[in-house]
Amino acid sequence: MTAEDVTSNISFAANRAVGTVAFETVRSGKTSRRGMVHEAGSLRVRFPAPETNALAAVLVNTAGGVAGGDRFSVAIDAGADTAVTLTTAAAEKIYRSHGSVATIDVSLRLAAGAHVSWLPQETILFDRAMLSRRIDIELEEGASLLLAEIVVFGRAAMAETMREGSYRDCWRLKCAGRLVFAETLQLEGDIAGKLAHPAMGGGSSAVATILIAPARAETADRIRAASACFSSEVGVSAWNGFAVVRFCAKDAAALRSDVMRVLSQVDAKALPRLWLN
């Protein structure tokens, strides 16, 4: 590597976007309010007027998207008997990378009786995007979680497809200190070809996962019954006291609609206003 290459790499690293948001929720009477709030870099959080007693939070990425080498982290510490619903101001775009992986780390810690609805809008991966995301969740006794993530491979409205790239998604859920759910999805290289395979995506261009904890068997049964009218291919599993709903679809808009129906089945008040615009 030449001195010019080294200088170029240092300059590239210095210009990568870095953003951090961390906040806690506290109880005030019957209402959940924000406690400590920390923001750094290009990531911001705003708290619009809530529709219920739960705190509403909206993440804003002032960098306008995520490029190779960018690093973002979000940490929520939900205090006892508080509730917060978090979404994003818009779909997050992961742009083409020239070799560096973008990272997004999420940490959700829920005290006893706390509830978090983690409901960001879609993550859109451009062709040759490289993203590594990790979501770590810790639930104390009596805490509850509703988490939904939608990932779109390419921009269908622009006739674009994510043909190649790298996508790693690692989820870990602990309840009362015990690991109850661990999953890692990794797609590399010819992503379009892999998603076209019948055993993987069957030609899908969008996937989604909803995690519900805790969840009774009746919750899974209710979602299965509603899935007959879904446009997406959907699978529902329930074990260890929680449920997972998975979607694959060729149409990202149809998948979003199906996800909204499931969220409404789980909690009629869960959907943020930004999802309805």
Secondary structure, DSSP 8 states (H G I E B T S, - for coil): --HHHHHHHHHHHHTS-EEEEEEEEEEETTEEEEEEEEEEETEEEE----SSSSEEEEEEETTSSB-TT-EEEEEEEE-TT-EEEEEESS-EEE-B-SS--EEEEEEEEE-TT-EEEE----EEE-TTBEEEEEEEEEE-TT-EEEEEEEEEES-GGGT----EEEEEEEEEEEETTEEEEEEEEEEEEEHHHHHHSTTTTTT-SEEEEEEEES--HHHHHHHHHHGGG-SSEEEEEEETTEEEEEEEES-HHHHHHHHHHHHHHH-TT-S-HHHH-
